[in-house]
Structure formats: C-alpha cells, structure tokens
Amino acid sequence: MKHAEMIAGLFHATYETLAPEHGYETRKASAVAWEDVPANNKALMIATVQHMLDMGTIKPGPIVAASKATP
C-alpha cells in the first residue's frame, strides 16, 4: 500500500499545482495539502490507485517526496 499512497498523494499535489494552468480553479475545500485531505477521500484515492496497480494499468516507480515531484 506504500506505493499506492505515494502515487495518490503525488497525483493530488500535481493536480492542484497544474489546475490553474488549465483554466480550472479547484474548490477551496478540496485545495488542501495531501495530509489535510479528508480520510474518506484519501482512502478512496489510495484504493483507486491500488486497484490500478493490481491490474497492471500503472507500475510503481521510485518512492519520492511529494514536494520533490510536483512540477
């Protein structure tokens, strides 16, 4: 589950970073750091990524900190 949580967190951080460049403003309630994402939302994102890992749709890479991976 370590890879799934890392990927979900990186996806969230990257999405929030890139949204304004694509003319999209995220809701203030959802524009929070990964650590502050509500537990039920975080669990769903992690489960989604884990499912994609299990299916082989995505493959884990090296584990990196979210702050180092955001564009």
HTML snippet that shows the backbone in 3Dmol.js (N, CA, C, O; Angstrom):
<script src="https://3Dmol.org/build/3Dmol-min.js"></script>
<div id="view" style="width:600px;height:400px;position:relative"></div>
<script>
const pdb = `
ATOM      1  N   MET A   1       0.822  -1.205   0.000  1.00  0.00           N
ATOM      2  CA  MET A   1       0.000   0.000   0.000  1.00  0.00           C
ATOM      3  C   MET A   1       0.863   1.265   0.000  1.00  0.00           C
ATOM      4  O   MET A   1       0.366   2.359  -0.265  1.00  0.00           O
ATOM      5  N   LYS A   2       2.138   1.112   0.294  1.00  0.00           N
ATOM      6  CA  LYS A   2       3.032   2.278   0.331  1.00  0.00           C
ATOM      7  C   LYS A   2       3.077   2.986  -1.024  1.00  0.00           C
ATOM      8  O   LYS A   2       2.988   4.212  -1.093  1.00  0.00           O
ATOM      9  N   HIS A   3       3.217   2.207  -2.099  1.00  0.00           N
ATOM     10  CA  HIS A   3       3.261   2.828  -3.422  1.00  0.00           C
ATOM     11  C   HIS A   3       1.929   3.494  -3.764  1.00  0.00           C
ATOM     12  O   HIS A   3       1.907   4.588  -4.326  1.00  0.00           O
ATOM     13  N   ALA A   4       0.829   2.841  -3.429  1.00  0.00           N
ATOM     14  CA  ALA A   4      -0.483   3.403  -3.751  1.00  0.00           C
ATOM     15  C   ALA A   4      -0.691   4.741  -3.053  1.00  0.00           C
ATOM     16  O   ALA A   4      -1.200   5.686  -3.657  1.00  0.00           O
ATOM     17  N   GLU A   5      -0.305   4.825  -1.799  1.00  0.00           N
ATOM     18  CA  GLU A   5      -0.473   6.083  -1.066  1.00  0.00           C
ATOM     19  C   GLU A   5       0.429   7.172  -1.639  1.00  0.00           C
ATOM     20  O   GLU A   5       0.017   8.324  -1.769  1.00  0.00           O
ATOM     21  N   MET A   6       1.658   6.800  -1.978  1.00  0.00           N
ATOM     22  CA  MET A   6       2.582   7.777  -2.553  1.00  0.00           C
ATOM     23  C   MET A   6       2.060   8.307  -3.887  1.00  0.00           C
ATOM     24  O   MET A   6       2.074   9.514  -4.127  1.00  0.00           O
ATOM     25  N   ILE A   7       1.604   7.407  -4.748  1.00  0.00           N
ATOM     26  CA  ILE A   7       1.103   7.824  -6.065  1.00  0.00           C
ATOM     27  C   ILE A   7      -0.137   8.695  -5.913  1.00  0.00           C
ATOM     28  O   ILE A   7      -0.260   9.719  -6.584  1.00  0.00           O
ATOM     29  N   ALA A   8      -1.055   8.298  -5.037  1.00  0.00           N
ATOM     30  CA  ALA A   8      -2.273   9.093  -4.820  1.00  0.00           C
ATOM     31  C   ALA A   8      -1.921  10.491  -4.312  1.00  0.00           C
ATOM     32  O   ALA A   8      -2.495  11.481  -4.764  1.00  0.00           O
ATOM     33  N   GLY A   9      -0.989  10.569  -3.385  1.00  0.00           N
ATOM     34  CA  GLY A   9      -0.575  11.875  -2.862  1.00  0.00           C
ATOM     35  C   GLY A   9       0.088  12.739  -3.918  1.00  0.00           C
ATOM     36  O   GLY A   9      -0.160  13.942  -3.988  1.00  0.00           O
ATOM     37  N   LEU A  10       0.934  12.123  -4.744  1.00  0.00           N
ATOM     38  CA  LEU A  10       1.588  12.866  -5.819  1.00  0.00           C
ATOM     39  C   LEU A  10       0.585  13.320  -6.868  1.00  0.00           C
ATOM     40  O   LEU A  10       0.686  14.431  -7.390  1.00  0.00           O
ATOM     41  N   PHE A  11      -0.389  12.458  -7.181  1.00  0.00           N
ATOM     42  CA  PHE A  11      -1.428  12.841  -8.131  1.00  0.00           C
ATOM     43  C   PHE A  11      -2.195  14.047  -7.604  1.00  0.00           C
ATOM     44  O   PHE A  11      -2.427  15.008  -8.337  1.00  0.00           O
ATOM     45  N   HIS A  12      -2.584  13.997  -6.353  1.00  0.00           N
ATOM     46  CA  HIS A  12      -3.338  15.105  -5.751  1.00  0.00           C
ATOM     47  C   HIS A  12      -2.525  16.407  -5.809  1.00  0.00           C
ATOM     48  O   HIS A  12      -3.028  17.441  -6.247  1.00  0.00           O
ATOM     49  N   ALA A  13      -1.275  16.343  -5.367  1.00  0.00           N
ATOM     50  CA  ALA A  13      -0.434  17.544  -5.343  1.00  0.00           C
ATOM     51  C   ALA A  13      -0.211  18.097  -6.751  1.00  0.00           C
ATOM     52  O   ALA A  13      -0.266  19.308  -6.963  1.00  0.00           O
ATOM     53  N   THR A  14       0.040  17.210  -7.703  1.00  0.00           N
ATOM     54  CA  THR A  14       0.282  17.637  -9.081  1.00  0.00           C
ATOM     55  C   THR A  14      -0.977  18.230  -9.696  1.00  0.00           C
ATOM     56  O   THR A  14      -0.918  19.250 -10.382  1.00  0.00           O
ATOM     57  N   TYR A  15      -2.102  17.598  -9.451  1.00  0.00           N
ATOM     58  CA  TYR A  15      -3.395  18.102  -9.948  1.00  0.00           C
ATOM     59  C   TYR A  15      -3.649  19.516  -9.441  1.00  0.00           C
ATOM     60  O   TYR A  15      -4.021  20.400 -10.213  1.00  0.00           O
ATOM     61  N   GLU A  16      -3.447  19.729  -8.144  1.00  0.00           N
ATOM     62  CA  GLU A  16      -3.671  21.052  -7.567  1.00  0.00           C
ATOM     63  C   GLU A  16      -2.705  22.082  -8.155  1.00  0.00           C
ATOM     64  O   GLU A  16      -3.075  23.241  -8.345  1.00  0.00           O
ATOM     65  N   THR A  17      -1.490  21.671  -8.438  1.00  0.00           N
ATOM     66  CA  THR A  17      -0.489  22.579  -8.996  1.00  0.00           C
ATOM     67  C   THR A  17      -0.816  22.954 -10.441  1.00  0.00           C
ATOM     68  O   THR A  17      -0.672  24.113 -10.829  1.00  0.00           O
ATOM     69  N   LEU A  18      -1.252  21.983 -11.236  1.00  0.00           N
ATOM     70  CA  LEU A  18      -1.481  22.214 -12.662  1.00  0.00           C
ATOM     71  C   LEU A  18      -2.861  22.790 -12.989  1.00  0.00           C
ATOM     72  O   LEU A  18      -3.050  23.358 -14.065  1.00  0.00           O
ATOM     73  N   ALA A  19      -3.804  22.654 -12.095  1.00  0.00           N
ATOM     74  CA  ALA A  19      -5.183  23.092 -12.382  1.00  0.00           C
ATOM     75  C   ALA A  19      -5.261  24.531 -12.899  1.00  0.00           C
ATOM     76  O   ALA A  19      -5.923  24.757 -13.912  1.00  0.00           O
ATOM     77  N   PRO A  20      -4.626  25.507 -12.262  1.00  0.00           N
ATOM     78  CA  PRO A  20      -4.737  26.884 -12.758  1.00  0.00           C
ATOM     79  C   PRO A  20      -4.192  27.080 -14.172  1.00  0.00           C
ATOM     80  O   PRO A  20      -4.693  27.924 -14.915  1.00  0.00           O
ATOM     81  N   GLU A  21      -3.167  26.305 -14.552  1.00  0.00           N
ATOM     82  CA  GLU A  21      -2.599  26.408 -15.890  1.00  0.00           C
ATOM     83  C   GLU A  21      -3.568  25.915 -16.965  1.00  0.00           C
ATOM     84  O   GLU A  21      -3.377  26.176 -18.153  1.00  0.00           O
ATOM     85  N   HIS A  22      -4.592  25.212 -16.540  1.00  0.00           N
ATOM     86  CA  HIS A  22      -5.574  24.646 -17.468  1.00  0.00           C
ATOM     87  C   HIS A  22      -6.941  25.302 -17.301  1.00  0.00           C
ATOM     88  O   HIS A  22      -7.966  24.756 -17.708  1.00  0.00           O
ATOM     89  N   GLY A  23      -6.928  26.497 -16.688  1.00  0.00           N
ATOM     90  CA  GLY A  23      -8.155  27.266 -16.548  1.00  0.00           C
ATOM     91  C   GLY A  23      -9.141  26.700 -15.543  1.00  0.00           C
ATOM     92  O   GLY A  23     -10.334  26.993 -15.609  1.00  0.00           O
ATOM     93  N   TYR A  24      -8.658  25.899 -14.622  1.00  0.00           N
ATOM     94  CA  TYR A  24      -9.541  25.288 -13.643  1.00  0.00           C
ATOM     95  C   TYR A  24      -9.155  25.728 -12.247  1.00  0.00           C
ATOM     96  O   TYR A  24      -7.988  25.660 -11.863  1.00  0.00           O
ATOM     97  N   GLU A  25     -10.135  26.175 -11.499  1.00  0.00           N
ATOM     98  CA  GLU A  25      -9.893  26.563 -10.110  1.00  0.00           C
ATOM     99  C   GLU A  25     -10.580  25.533  -9.220  1.00  0.00           C
ATOM    100  O   GLU A  25     -11.802  25.385  -9.240  1.00  0.00           O
ATOM    101  N   THR A  26      -9.773  24.832  -8.445  1.00  0.00           N
ATOM    102  CA  THR A  26     -10.356  23.823  -7.573  1.00  0.00           C
ATOM    103  C   THR A  26     -11.125  24.477  -6.435  1.00  0.00           C
ATOM    104  O   THR A  26     -10.843  25.607  -6.035  1.00  0.00           O
ATOM    105  N   ARG A  27     -12.098  23.744  -5.928  1.00  0.00           N
ATOM    106  CA  ARG A  27     -12.870  24.252  -4.791  1.00  0.00           C
ATOM    107  C   ARG A  27     -11.932  24.469  -3.614  1.00  0.00           C
ATOM    108  O   ARG A  27     -10.999  23.696  -3.399  1.00  0.00           O
ATOM    109  N   LYS A  28     -12.187  25.523  -2.856  1.00  0.00           N
ATOM    110  CA  LYS A  28     -11.337  25.818  -1.697  1.00  0.00           C
ATOM    111  C   LYS A  28     -11.297  24.641  -0.728  1.00  0.00           C
ATOM    112  O   LYS A  28     -10.259  24.364  -0.127  1.00  0.00           O
ATOM    113  N   ALA A  29     -12.423  23.949  -0.577  1.00  0.00           N
ATOM    114  CA  ALA A  29     -12.489  22.824   0.356  1.00  0.00           C
ATOM    115  C   ALA A  29     -11.585  21.668  -0.061  1.00  0.00           C
ATOM    116  O   ALA A  29     -11.106  20.918   0.790  1.00  0.00           O
ATOM    117  N   SER A  30     -11.347  21.517  -1.368  1.00  0.00           N
ATOM    118  CA  SER A  30     -10.515  20.405  -1.828  1.00  0.00           C
ATOM    119  C   SER A  30      -9.086  20.827  -2.129  1.00  0.00           C
ATOM    120  O   SER A  30      -8.223  19.973  -2.329  1.00  0.00           O
ATOM    121  N   ALA A  31      -8.826  22.102  -2.166  1.00  0.00           N
ATOM    122  CA  ALA A  31      -7.477  22.601  -2.470  1.00  0.00           C
ATOM    123  C   ALA A  31      -6.646  22.633  -1.188  1.00  0.00           C
ATOM    124  O   ALA A  31      -6.270  23.694  -0.692  1.00  0.00           O
ATOM    125  N   VAL A  32      -6.373  21.438  -0.673  1.00  0.00           N
ATOM    126  CA  VAL A  32      -5.605  21.310   0.563  1.00  0.00           C
ATOM    127  C   VAL A  32      -4.431  20.378   0.322  1.00  0.00           C
ATOM    128  O   VAL A  32      -4.407  19.625  -0.651  1.00  0.00           O
ATOM    129  N   ALA A  33      -3.464  20.439   1.215  1.00  0.00           N
ATOM    130  CA  ALA A  33      -2.322  19.521   1.146  1.00  0.00           C
ATOM    131  C   ALA A  33      -2.816  18.095   1.358  1.00  0.00           C
ATOM    132  O   ALA A  33      -3.838  17.879   2.009  1.00  0.00           O
ATOM    133  N   TRP A  34      -2.096  17.128   0.813  1.00  0.00           N
ATOM    134  CA  TRP A  34      -2.479  15.717   0.925  1.00  0.00           C
ATOM    135  C   TRP A  34      -2.748  15.323   2.384  1.00  0.00           C
ATOM    136  O   TRP A  34      -3.687  14.581   2.672  1.00  0.00           O
ATOM    137  N   GLU A  35      -1.930  15.817   3.276  1.00  0.00           N
ATOM    138  CA  GLU A  35      -2.084  15.492   4.693  1.00  0.00           C
ATOM    139  C   GLU A  35      -3.432  15.954   5.240  1.00  0.00           C
ATOM    140  O   GLU A  35      -3.922  15.409   6.229  1.00  0.00           O
ATOM    141  N   ASP A  36      -4.030  16.956   4.598  1.00  0.00           N
ATOM    142  CA  ASP A  36      -5.291  17.530   5.076  1.00  0.00           C
ATOM    143  C   ASP A  36      -6.516  17.053   4.286  1.00  0.00           C
ATOM    144  O   ASP A  36      -7.631  17.497   4.557  1.00  0.00           O
ATOM    145  N   VAL A  37      -6.324  16.165   3.324  1.00  0.00           N
ATOM    146  CA  VAL A  37      -7.454  15.606   2.580  1.00  0.00           C
ATOM    147  C   VAL A  37      -8.272  14.768   3.564  1.00  0.00           C
ATOM    148  O   VAL A  37      -7.699  13.984   4.321  1.00  0.00           O
ATOM    149  N   PRO A  38      -9.595  14.917   3.565  1.00  0.00           N
ATOM    150  CA  PRO A  38     -10.422  14.118   4.478  1.00  0.00           C
ATOM    151  C   PRO A  38     -10.140  12.622   4.322  1.00  0.00           C
ATOM    152  O   PRO A  38      -9.898  12.138   3.216  1.00  0.00           O
ATOM    153  N   ALA A  39     -10.174  11.910   5.423  1.00  0.00           N
ATOM    154  CA  ALA A  39      -9.789  10.499   5.455  1.00  0.00           C
ATOM    155  C   ALA A  39     -10.566   9.652   4.447  1.00  0.00           C
ATOM    156  O   ALA A  39      -9.978   8.783   3.803  1.00  0.00           O
ATOM    157  N   ASN A  40     -11.865   9.881   4.298  1.00  0.00           N
ATOM    158  CA  ASN A  40     -12.646   9.059   3.365  1.00  0.00           C
ATOM    159  C   ASN A  40     -12.235   9.323   1.914  1.00  0.00           C
ATOM    160  O   ASN A  40     -12.185   8.391   1.111  1.00  0.00           O
ATOM    161  N   ASN A  41     -11.943  10.576   1.569  1.00  0.00           N
ATOM    162  CA  ASN A  41     -11.487  10.899   0.215  1.00  0.00           C
ATOM    163  C   ASN A  41     -10.100  10.305  -0.045  1.00  0.00           C
ATOM    164  O   ASN A  41      -9.832   9.755  -1.113  1.00  0.00           O
ATOM    165  N   LYS A  42      -9.235  10.429   0.951  1.00  0.00           N
ATOM    166  CA  LYS A  42      -7.882   9.897   0.820  1.00  0.00           C
ATOM    167  C   LYS A  42      -7.924   8.380   0.642  1.00  0.00           C
ATOM    168  O   LYS A  42      -7.218   7.834  -0.205  1.00  0.00           O
ATOM    169  N   ALA A  43      -8.747   7.703   1.434  1.00  0.00           N
ATOM    170  CA  ALA A  43      -8.863   6.250   1.344  1.00  0.00           C
ATOM    171  C   ALA A  43      -9.360   5.824  -0.036  1.00  0.00           C
ATOM    172  O   ALA A  43      -8.885   4.830  -0.584  1.00  0.00           O
ATOM    173  N   LEU A  44     -10.307   6.563  -0.597  1.00  0.00           N
ATOM    174  CA  LEU A  44     -10.820   6.249  -1.931  1.00  0.00           C
ATOM    175  C   LEU A  44      -9.740   6.430  -2.989  1.00  0.00           C
ATOM    176  O   LEU A  44      -9.595   5.585  -3.871  1.00  0.00           O
ATOM    177  N   MET A  45      -8.980   7.516  -2.914  1.00  0.00           N
ATOM    178  CA  MET A  45      -7.918   7.748  -3.895  1.00  0.00           C
ATOM    179  C   MET A  45      -6.846   6.655  -3.795  1.00  0.00           C
ATOM    180  O   MET A  45      -6.363   6.168  -4.817  1.00  0.00           O
ATOM    181  N   ILE A  46      -6.478   6.272  -2.575  1.00  0.00           N
ATOM    182  CA  ILE A  46      -5.471   5.224  -2.388  1.00  0.00           C
ATOM    183  C   ILE A  46      -5.989   3.897  -2.918  1.00  0.00           C
ATOM    184  O   ILE A  46      -5.258   3.170  -3.591  1.00  0.00           O
ATOM    185  N   ALA A  47      -7.252   3.571  -2.621  1.00  0.00           N
ATOM    186  CA  ALA A  47      -7.839   2.317  -3.104  1.00  0.00           C
ATOM    187  C   ALA A  47      -7.906   2.290  -4.634  1.00  0.00           C
ATOM    188  O   ALA A  47      -7.680   1.247  -5.248  1.00  0.00           O
ATOM    189  N   THR A  48      -8.213   3.427  -5.242  1.00  0.00           N
ATOM    190  CA  THR A  48      -8.268   3.515  -6.702  1.00  0.00           C
ATOM    191  C   THR A  48      -6.895   3.238  -7.305  1.00  0.00           C
ATOM    192  O   THR A  48      -6.770   2.469  -8.258  1.00  0.00           O
ATOM    193  N   VAL A  49      -5.875   3.868  -6.746  1.00  0.00           N
ATOM    194  CA  VAL A  49      -4.512   3.659  -7.237  1.00  0.00           C
ATOM    195  C   VAL A  49      -4.094   2.208  -7.005  1.00  0.00           C
ATOM    196  O   VAL A  49      -3.483   1.594  -7.881  1.00  0.00           O
ATOM    197  N   GLN A  50      -4.418   1.652  -5.831  1.00  0.00           N
ATOM    198  CA  GLN A  50      -4.045   0.267  -5.557  1.00  0.00           C
ATOM    199  C   GLN A  50      -4.692  -0.674  -6.567  1.00  0.00           C
ATOM    200  O   GLN A  50      -4.057  -1.625  -7.025  1.00  0.00           O
ATOM    201  N   HIS A  51      -5.930  -0.420  -6.909  1.00  0.00           N
ATOM    202  CA  HIS A  51      -6.625  -1.237  -7.904  1.00  0.00           C
ATOM    203  C   HIS A  51      -5.911  -1.151  -9.251  1.00  0.00           C
ATOM    204  O   HIS A  51      -5.739  -2.165  -9.928  1.00  0.00           O
ATOM    205  N   MET A  52      -5.500   0.041  -9.639  1.00  0.00           N
ATOM    206  CA  MET A  52      -4.795   0.205 -10.904  1.00  0.00           C
ATOM    207  C   MET A  52      -3.431  -0.488 -10.875  1.00  0.00           C
ATOM    208  O   MET A  52      -2.997  -1.042 -11.884  1.00  0.00           O
ATOM    209  N   LEU A  53      -2.762  -0.461  -9.737  1.00  0.00           N
ATOM    210  CA  LEU A  53      -1.503  -1.190  -9.583  1.00  0.00           C
ATOM    211  C   LEU A  53      -1.750  -2.691  -9.702  1.00  0.00           C
ATOM    212  O   LEU A  53      -1.011  -3.393 -10.393  1.00  0.00           O
ATOM    213  N   ASP A  54      -2.786  -3.181  -9.030  1.00  0.00           N
ATOM    214  CA  ASP A  54      -3.101  -4.607  -9.050  1.00  0.00           C
ATOM    215  C   ASP A  54      -3.441  -5.096 -10.459  1.00  0.00           C
ATOM    216  O   ASP A  54      -3.105  -6.222 -10.825  1.00  0.00           O
ATOM    217  N   MET A  55      -4.101  -4.254 -11.242  1.00  0.00           N
ATOM    218  CA  MET A  55      -4.477  -4.607 -12.610  1.00  0.00           C
ATOM    219  C   MET A  55      -3.302  -4.490 -13.576  1.00  0.00           C
ATOM    220  O   MET A  55      -3.375  -5.000 -14.694  1.00  0.00           O
ATOM    221  N   GLY A  56      -2.236  -3.837 -13.170  1.00  0.00           N
ATOM    222  CA  GLY A  56      -1.091  -3.630 -14.038  1.00  0.00           C
ATOM    223  C   GLY A  56      -1.241  -2.425 -14.948  1.00  0.00           C
ATOM    224  O   GLY A  56      -0.437  -2.223 -15.858  1.00  0.00           O
ATOM    225  N   THR A  57      -2.281  -1.614 -14.701  1.00  0.00           N
ATOM    226  CA  THR A  57      -2.513  -0.408 -15.510  1.00  0.00           C
ATOM    227  C   THR A  57      -1.404   0.605 -15.298  1.00  0.00           C
ATOM    228  O   THR A  57      -0.977   1.282 -16.233  1.00  0.00           O
ATOM    229  N   ILE A  58      -0.943   0.702 -14.063  1.00  0.00           N
ATOM    230  CA  ILE A  58       0.186   1.573 -13.737  1.00  0.00           C
ATOM    231  C   ILE A  58       1.209   0.740 -12.990  1.00  0.00           C
ATOM    232  O   ILE A  58       0.879  -0.294 -12.409  1.00  0.00           O
ATOM    233  N   LYS A  59       2.439   1.189 -13.010  1.00  0.00           N
ATOM    234  CA  LYS A  59       3.510   0.481 -12.312  1.00  0.00           C
ATOM    235  C   LYS A  59       4.218   1.465 -11.382  1.00  0.00           C
ATOM    236  O   LYS A  59       4.425   2.623 -11.744  1.00  0.00           O
ATOM    237  N   PRO A  60       4.587   1.009 -10.190  1.00  0.00           N
ATOM    238  CA  PRO A  60       5.261   1.904  -9.253  1.00  0.00           C
ATOM    239  C   PRO A  60       6.669   2.234  -9.722  1.00  0.00           C
ATOM    240  O   PRO A  60       7.354   1.416 -10.337  1.00  0.00           O
ATOM    241  N   GLY A  61       7.072   3.440  -9.416  1.00  0.00           N
ATOM    242  CA  GLY A  61       8.436   3.867  -9.669  1.00  0.00           C
ATOM    243  C   GLY A  61       9.118   4.089  -8.333  1.00  0.00           C
ATOM    244  O   GLY A  61       8.661   3.571  -7.314  1.00  0.00           O
ATOM    245  N   PRO A  62      10.184   4.838  -8.320  1.00  0.00           N
ATOM    246  CA  PRO A  62      10.860   5.113  -7.047  1.00  0.00           C
ATOM    247  C   PRO A  62       9.973   5.950  -6.137  1.00  0.00           C
ATOM    248  O   PRO A  62       9.202   6.791  -6.599  1.00  0.00           O
ATOM    249  N   ILE A  63      10.094   5.709  -4.852  1.00  0.00           N
ATOM    250  CA  ILE A  63       9.331   6.486  -3.880  1.00  0.00           C
ATOM    251  C   ILE A  63      10.041   7.815  -3.663  1.00  0.00           C
ATOM    252  O   ILE A  63      11.218   7.857  -3.304  1.00  0.00           O
ATOM    253  N   VAL A  64       9.297   8.912  -3.890  1.00  0.00           N
ATOM    254  CA  VAL A  64       9.848  10.249  -3.713  1.00  0.00           C
ATOM    255  C   VAL A  64       8.880  11.087  -2.890  1.00  0.00           C
ATOM    256  O   VAL A  64       7.690  10.783  -2.815  1.00  0.00           O
ATOM    257  N   ALA A  65       9.390  12.128  -2.282  1.00  0.00           N
ATOM    258  CA  ALA A  65       8.531  13.034  -1.521  1.00  0.00           C
ATOM    259  C   ALA A  65       7.707  13.865  -2.475  1.00  0.00           C
ATOM    260  O   ALA A  65       8.192  14.262  -3.535  1.00  0.00           O
ATOM    261  N   ALA A  66       6.464  14.133  -2.112  1.00  0.00           N
ATOM    262  CA  ALA A  66       5.561  14.912  -2.970  1.00  0.00           C
ATOM    263  C   ALA A  66       6.148  16.280  -3.300  1.00  0.00           C
ATOM    264  O   ALA A  66       5.982  16.770  -4.417  1.00  0.00           O
ATOM    265  N   SER A  67       6.821  16.892  -2.357  1.00  0.00           N
ATOM    266  CA  SER A  67       7.389  18.227  -2.594  1.00  0.00           C
ATOM    267  C   SER A  67       8.483  18.205  -3.647  1.00  0.00           C
ATOM    268  O   SER A  67       8.754  19.234  -4.266  1.00  0.00           O
ATOM    269  N   LYS A  68       9.125  17.051  -3.871  1.00  0.00           N
ATOM    270  CA  LYS A  68      10.180  16.957  -4.883  1.00  0.00           C
ATOM    271  C   LYS A  68       9.637  16.592  -6.255  1.00  0.00           C
ATOM    272  O   LYS A  68      10.334  16.732  -7.260  1.00  0.00           O
ATOM    273  N   ALA A  69       8.398  16.127  -6.297  1.00  0.00           N
ATOM    274  CA  ALA A  69       7.863  15.618  -7.560  1.00  0.00           C
ATOM    275  C   ALA A  69       6.883  16.554  -8.240  1.00  0.00           C
ATOM    276  O   ALA A  69       6.536  16.335  -9.401  1.00  0.00           O
ATOM    277  N   THR A  70       6.433  17.575  -7.563  1.00  0.00           N
ATOM    278  CA  THR A  70       5.455  18.456  -8.174  1.00  0.00           C
ATOM    279  C   THR A  70       6.135  19.355  -9.205  1.00  0.00           C
ATOM    280  O   THR A  70       7.279  19.770  -9.019  1.00  0.00           O
ATOM    281  N   PRO A  71       5.426  19.648 -10.284  1.00  0.00           N
ATOM    282  CA  PRO A  71       6.018  20.456 -11.353  1.00  0.00           C
ATOM    283  C   PRO A  71       6.308  21.875 -10.915  1.00  0.00           C
ATOM    284  O   PRO A  71       6.808  22.675 -11.706  1.00  0.00           O
TER     285      PRO A  71
END
`;
const viewer = $3Dmol.createViewer("view");
viewer.addModel(pdb, "pdb");
viewer.setStyle({}, {cartoon: {color: "spectrum"}});
viewer.zoomTo();
viewer.render();
</script>
